[in-house]
Amino acid sequence: MANQKLVDLLSDIAQRKSATPAQIAIAWVLAQKPWIVPIPGTTKTHRLLENIGAANLELTQEDLQEIKEASARIKIVGERYTETMEKSTGL
């Protein structure tokens, strides 16, 4: 629950855009640089279709700025990987 503020932010934007929070997150990644490609994982067809829908979602400069400003104020808690997983990445 430590990162709930970020989830709430993405959920609010998703509601305004008639999208899902996952679509907002993927659209945000797509908006960063043209050569960055998100690789979301799923085992469910409906989630795959949801993820693909993010490619048709347009975030405005205002949306991107809102996410940038809010995320700068939100302290993200936790590591991306467990220690064991981190070792397997070779980083």
MOCOR-V278233 format. One record per pair of residues at least 24 apart in sequence whose ideal C-beta (glycine too) atoms are under 10 Angstrom apart, sorted by sequence separation. I is the first residue (numbers start at 1). J is the second residue. D is the distance in whole Angstrom. If there is no record, write none. Layout:
[[I/J/D] [I/J/D]]
//
This chain:
[[26/50/9] [30/54/7] [22/47/8] [26/51/6] [29/54/9] [30/55/7] [25/51/10] [26/52/9] [27/53/9] [28/54/9] [31/57/10] [20/47/10] [23/50/6] [26/53/9] [27/54/5] [30/57/8] [31/58/9] [22/50/6] [23/51/7] [26/54/4] [27/55/8] [30/58/10] [31/59/5] [22/51/7] [23/52/9] [25/54/8] [26/55/8] [27/56/9] [28/57/10] [30/59/9] [31/60/10] [20/50/6] [23/53/6] [24/54/8] [27/57/4] [31/61/9] [19/50/9] [20/51/9] [22/53/9] [23/54/4] [26/57/8] [27/58/8] [28/59/6] [22/54/7] [23/55/9] [27/59/5] [31/63/9] [32/64/9] [20/53/8] [23/56/9] [24/57/7] [31/64/6] [19/53/7] [20/54/8] [23/57/5] [19/54/8] [24/59/7] [28/63/8] [27/63/9] [28/64/7] [31/67/9] [19/56/9] [20/57/10] [27/64/9] [19/57/5] [18/57/9] [24/63/8] [28/67/6] [17/57/6] [19/59/10] [28/68/9] [17/58/9] [17/59/8] [25/67/9] [14/57/9] [17/60/10] [24/67/8] [28/71/9] [13/59/8] [17/63/8] [16/63/8] [13/63/6] [13/66/7] [12/66/9] [13/67/7] [9/66/8] [10/67/8] [13/70/9] [9/67/7] [12/70/9] [9/69/10] [10/70/9] [6/67/9] [9/70/5] [10/71/10] [8/70/9] [9/71/7] [6/70/8] [9/73/10] [5/70/8] [6/71/7] [9/74/7] [5/71/9] [8/74/10] [7/74/10] [5/73/8] [6/74/5] [5/74/5] [6/75/10] [4/74/9] [5/75/9] [6/76/7] [3/74/8] [5/76/9] [6/77/10] [2/74/10] [3/75/9] [2/75/8] [3/76/6] [2/76/8] [3/77/6] [2/77/4] [3/78/7] [1/77/9] [2/78/7]]
//
